Amino acid sequence: MLYREAGQFKATYAADQQIFPIRQDRIVMIALVVFMFAVVPAVADQYWLSAVLIPVLIFALATIGLNILTGYAGQLSLGTAAFMAVGAFAAYNLDLRVPGIPLPVVLALAGVFAAGVGAVFGLPSLRIKGFYLAVATLAAQFFIVWALVKFSWFSNDSSSGVITAQKMHLFGKVLDTPAQKYLITLAVVVLLALAAKNLMRSSTGRAFMAVRDMDVAAAVIGIPLMRTKLLAFAISSFYCGVAGALYAYAYLGTVEPEGFTLDLSFRILFMVIIGGMGSILGSFLGAAFIVLVPIGLNVSTQWLNGVLQSMLHWSLPGSLTSNLELMVFGGLIIFFLAVEPHGLARLWQIGKEKLRLWPFPH
C-alpha cells in the first residue's frame, strides 16, 4: 500500500518517458528537494552546513561524473581528483582575470576546461581498457598536479601553489554565509543530477551502456566508439570540474594542487562502488556513506570514551581510537559489499520491491 504502481496508467508518450514515471517517486523527490531547499538552511547550524552537507553534495557531484564514465560507459579512471583540480584552478583564474564574470559562467567554463583536459587523457581508451586504462588515466593525476605546481601562472605566481578562492557573487550579492554557499551548491548539484539522469535515458546514454556491455558489438551496430568514449570522458570531467570549483569556492576556500591527490581519486571511486555503479541515486548514497560514517564513528568513539571515563576512570588511547575508526570503517565497507555487491542503490531497489508486495510474503 505504501508503494503500489497498480492503477497508474500512462496515456501519452510524454507521461511514459518521465524521469520519475511512478507517482510515489515523484512525490518523494519533490518533497525531498523542497525540504533540502526550504527547511535545512533554516534549522541546520554552521557545522552541519559547512562540514557535512556541502562536502556530501560536492562529492556526490564528482561521484556522478565518475559514475557516468565508469558505471555507465565502462571506462575505468583514476584521474578524478586531477580533473577536479583543473576545475578549481580554472574557476580561480577566470574569476581573477575576467572582471565581472558571473558565477554560473565561471562554474560552466570550469567544467568546460576540465572536459577538454579529460577528453585528451581519454584518448588511450581507444586502444586499451580495464586496469590498463586505469594506469593510463593515472598519468593525468600526476601530470596535472605537477603542471599546476610547476607553472606558477595557474596560482597567480604563488610560491607555494596555494590559492585562496575569491568570494562568490550572484546578481551583485556576495555569497559568504554557510547557508548561501549550501544553497548555491545544492542548486548546482540538483540541476546537474537531473541532467545526468535524463542523459542516461537518451540515445547518448544508451550508447554509453552499449559500449560498457560490449564495445565490439556496439561498433557492429553502428555506435562510433571513438566519439562515444571521448564524449564519456568529456562529460565525466565536466562534472568533476564543476565539483572541483565548488570544492574550492563553497567548501575549503583555500586549496593547493597537492590537495587533489590520488587518495581523493580513490575515495570518489569507493563512493561509486559503495553507492552502486550505474546509478545516479547511488552516487548520493555513496558520497553520504563515505563522508558521514567517519563522522559518526568519531562521535561514537568520543561517547564511548566518555562512558569509560565516568565508569572506569579510563579512556582509550588516542592511537587506538584512530586505528579503531579506520578498522570499523573498512569493516563496514566490506560488510556492505558482501551483503550487496551492487551497492546501496541496489539495497534501496530491493526495498522498493518489498514495498510493492507488502504485507504479503514473497
N, C-alpha and C positions, 0 to 999 in steps of 0.2 A: 504494500500500500504506500510505503514511503517513496518507492521508485518503480513506477509502472509506466510502460510505454503503450499499453493497450488503449485504444481509443484516440491516439494521436495520429490522425491521418493527414497526409500531405496531398494537397490538391493542385500544386504548381511545382514546376522545376525549381523555382527560386526557394520555395519553402523546403524542398527536399535537399537542397545544396547549402543550407545554412551552416555556419561554422559550428553551432551547437543546435543540432536538429531536435534534440529531446528537450521538452519543456522544463523538466527539473534541472537539467544542466544550465539552461539559460537563466533560470531564477537564481540558482546558487551563484553563478558567476556575476550576475548583475548585483546581487546583494553583497558579495564579497568585495567587488570593486567600489561600491558605494561606501561600505564600511571602511575600506582602506583609505579612501579619499576624505571622507567626512568625519569619521569617528576617531581613527587612530591619531591624527595630528592634534586632536583636542585632548586626548586622555594620556598619550604616551609622554614620558619625560625625555629629557635631553639624552640620557644614556641609551634608552631603547631606540630612539630615532637615529642617533649618530653612530652607535657602536653595534647595533643589531640589525635594524630594519634596512638601513641604507646599504650596508655591505651585502645583506642577503639579496636585495634587489639587483645590485650591480653584478654580483657573482652569478645570479640567475640569468642575467642578460648574456654574460660571457659564456655560460653553460649552454644557452640556446644556440649561440654561434657555433660552439664546438659540436653540439648535437646535430646541427644541420649538416656539418661536414662528416662527422663520424657515424652518428646514428642513422641518418637518412641517406647520405651519399656513400658511406662505407669507406671513407678515406681517413686513415689514422694520422693524427697530427700531434706533435709535442711542442708546437711553437705558439700556443695560445697567449701566454704571458707576453711574448715579444710583440704580437700584434696589438695587445693592449697598450704596450709601451709606445708603439707608433701612434696610436690614437691619443694618448695622453700628451705626448710631446708635440704632436701636430696641433692639437687644440691650444696648447700653450703658445706656440709660435703664431698661430692665426690670430689669437686674441692680442698678442704683443705687437705684431707687425701690420695688422689691418685694423686701424682705429674704427670703433663704432660698429664692428661686425656683430650681428645679432647672435644670441646664444644658440637658437636652433640651427643656424647656418654653421656655427662652429662645430657643433656635435655632428652634423651631417657630413661636413668636409673632413672631420677627423676620421669618420668611418670610411669615407671615400679613399683617403690616403692609405689607411690600413688595408682596404680592399685591394688597392693596386699592389701593395707590397705582398699581400697574401697570394695574389694571382701569380706573381713572379716566383715565389717559393713553392707554388703548387705545380710548377712545370714538371718536376720529377715524377708526379703521379701519372704522367702519360706513359711512363716506361716501367715503373716499379709499383709495388703495392704491399700492404701489410706492414710488418715490422721494418722492412727495408725503407718504406716510405716514412715511417716514424723517425728513423735515424736521419733520413734526408731532411725532414722538416726540423729536426733538431738543430740543423745548421742555422735556421732562421733565429732560433733562440739565442745562440751565441753571437752571430754576426750582428744582429740588430742592437743588442746590448753593447757590443764592442763599438759599433758606429756611433751610438749616442754618447758614449764616453769619449771616444777619440776626437770627434768633431764638436768642439765646444759651441759652435753656432747654434746647435739644437737647444742648448741650455742657456743661451744668451751670454756666452763666454764665462759661464760659471766654472771656477777651477775644480770644484768637486762634482760637477754634473747635476747637482740638486736644483730643482726648480720649485718655485712657490706659485701655485696657480692663482690667477687673478680672481677677483670676486665676480660671481656670476650676475649678469644684468639681464633682465627680461622686461621689455616695454618700459625702459627707463627706471626700473625698480631694482635695487640691489637685493639679491637673494643670499643672505648671510646667516639666517637663523636655521637651526636644525629642522624645524617644521617646513620651511620653504625649500630647503635642499631635498628633504624627503619627498615633497610633493612633486618637484620637477623630475626627480629620479623615477618616482612611481609613474608619472605621466609618460615618460620616455619608454620605460620598460613595458607598460601595458600596451602602448601603441605598437612597439616592435614585436611583442609577443603575439598580438593578433595578426600582424603582418606575416610572421613566420608560420602561424597556424594556417592562414589562408594560402600561403605559398606552397605548403606541403600538399594541399588539395588541388593544386593547379597542374598543368602539364609539366612544368619545370620540376615540381616536387615528385611527380610520378617518374620523371626521367632520372632524378637522383636515386630513387629507390630501385629502379631497374638496374642502374649501374652498380648499386650496392649488392644486389642479389646475384647478378652475373653479368659482368661487363661485356663479355664476348657475345652473349645472347642479346644484350641491349644494342650492341653495334650492328648485329644481324638485322634487327627490326628497324634500323634507321636512326637510332639515337646517336648524335655525334659525341664521341667520348671526350675529345679534347675540349670542346666548348662546355660540356656538362661538368666535367671535373674542375676546370678552371673557374667556372661560374660558382660551383660549390665552395671553392676556396675563397673566392672574392666575397660572396655573401657572408660566409662564416667570419672572415676577417673584418668585414664591415661591422658586424655585431660586436666583435671583440674590441674594435677600435672605439666605438661609442661607449662601450663598457669601460675601457681604459680612460677615456676623457672624463666620465663621471667618477671613476675611481680617484682621479687626481683632483677634480673640482668639488665634488659633493662629499667625498669621504675623507681622504687624507689631507688634502690641501697642499702638502709638500711631498714630492716624490723624487726618486732618483732612479737611474737605469738599473742599478743593482737590486732595486726592489722588485723588478719583474724577472724573477729568477725561474729556473727550471722547476723549483719546488712549487711555485704558483701554477705553472702549467699542469703539473701532476695533480694538484688539488682540484683544478677545474675538471680534469679528466676523471677523477674519482667522483665528482659531482654527477657527471654524465652516467657513469657506471652504476652508482648507487641509486640515482633517481630513475634511471631507465633509459636505455638507448632508443632513439627514435620516438621520443615523447616530449612535447613542449611542457606538459604538466610535470613530467619527471625532472625537467631542468630546475623548476622551482623547488620541488621536493628535495632533490639532491643538494642544492645550494643551502636550503634551510637546514638540512641534516648536518652538513659539514660545518656550518657556522654556529648553529645553536647547540649541538651536542657538547662540544668542548666547553662552552659557557655553562651549560647545565652540570657537567661533570665538575667544573671548578667550584660552582656554588655548592654542590653536594659534598665535595671534599671539605670545604670550609665548615659546612654544617656538621659533618662527622667529626672534624677536629674540635669544634665547639662542644659537642656531646662528650667526647673523650676527655676534654679538659675539665669539664664540670663534674664528670662522674669519677674519673680515674686520675685526674690531675696530670694527664699525659697526652701528648698530641703526636701525630705522625710527623716524621722528619720531612723537611722540605724536598729533599731529593727523592724520597719515596713517593711523596704526593704527586710530583710532576711526572714521574715514571708510571705511577699507577693510573693517572689520567690517560696517558698515551696507550697503555695496555688495554684499559677498558674501552677506549675509543676504537682501537684496532680490533678488539674482540667484537664490538658491536657491528663494525663494518663486515667482518667475516660472517657473523650471525645472519645479518640481513641478506647477504649474498647467498648464503647456504639455504636460507628459507625460501628466497625468491631470487634466482639469478637475473631475472629480467627487471629488477629494481622495484622501487617503491611505487612507481606508476602502475606496475602490474598488480601489486597488492591492492591498490585503490580500484583497479578494474575488477578484480575478484570480489571486492566488497560490493561493488555495484551489481555484479551478477547475483550475489546472495540476496541483496535487497529486492531484486526483481521477483524472487520466488518466496520471500519471507511472508508468512511464518511457516510455509510448507518445507519439509525436508527435501534435500537434493544431494 
